[in-house]
């Protein structure tokens, strides 16, 4: 498992680019990466799809979000 920031940086994406690809706000990506919010499963799925990984591969807020 990797943090959202690690996955994003491995793909050479800015927070804004990831937010656009995932159809979320840049502040959402910023707050998730900073551990300030625990995102809803639907947001994790969108971000995972934009990164090309499964939702379970993204570690957020120190815990893995397992979604179907």
C-alpha positions as CSV (number, residue, x, y, z in Angstrom):
1,X,0.0,0.0,0.0
2,X,1.1,3.5,-0.7
3,X,0.0,6.9,0.4
4,X,-1.9,9.1,-2.0
5,X,1.0,11.5,-2.3
6,X,3.5,8.6,-3.2
7,X,1.1,7.3,-5.9
8,X,0.6,10.8,-7.3
9,X,4.2,11.7,-7.4
10,X,5.2,8.3,-8.9
11,X,3.0,9.3,-11.8
12,X,4.5,12.8,-12.0
13,X,1.1,14.5,-11.3
14,X,0.4,17.7,-9.5
15,X,-2.4,17.8,-7.0
16,X,-4.4,19.9,-9.6
17,X,-3.8,17.4,-12.4
18,X,-5.0,14.5,-10.1
19,X,-8.0,16.5,-9.0
20,X,-9.0,17.2,-12.5
21,X,-8.6,13.6,-13.6
22,X,-10.6,12.3,-10.6
23,X,-13.2,15.1,-10.9
24,X,-12.7,16.3,-7.3
25,X,-11.4,19.7,-6.1
26,X,-7.7,20.4,-5.6
27,X,-8.5,21.2,-2.0
28,X,-9.9,17.7,-1.6
29,X,-6.6,16.1,-2.8
30,X,-4.7,18.5,-0.6
31,X,-6.7,17.7,2.5
32,X,-6.6,13.9,1.9
33,X,-2.8,14.0,1.5
34,X,-2.4,16.0,4.6
35,X,-4.5,13.6,6.6
36,X,-7.0,16.4,7.4
37,X,-10.0,14.4,6.1
38,X,-11.0,10.8,5.7
39,X,-12.6,10.7,2.3
40,X,-15.8,8.9,1.4
41,X,-15.4,5.6,-0.4
42,X,-16.8,7.2,-3.6
43,X,-14.0,9.8,-3.6
44,X,-11.4,7.1,-3.0
45,X,-12.7,5.1,-6.0
46,X,-12.5,8.2,-8.2
47,X,-9.0,8.9,-7.2
48,X,-8.0,5.3,-7.6
49,X,-9.4,5.2,-11.1
50,X,-7.5,8.4,-12.0
51,X,-4.3,6.8,-10.7
52,X,-4.9,3.4,-12.3
53,X,-4.9,1.5,-9.0
54,X,-7.5,-0.3,-6.9
55,X,-9.0,1.6,-4.1
56,X,-7.4,-0.8,-1.6
57,X,-4.0,0.3,-2.7
58,X,-4.4,3.8,-1.4
59,X,-3.6,4.5,2.2
60,X,-5.4,7.4,3.6
61,X,-5.3,9.0,7.0
62,X,-3.1,6.2,8.2
63,X,-5.6,3.5,7.4
64,X,-6.5,1.7,4.2
65,X,-9.9,2.3,2.7
66,X,-11.3,-1.0,1.5
67,X,-14.1,-0.5,-1.0
68,X,-15.8,-2.9,-3.4
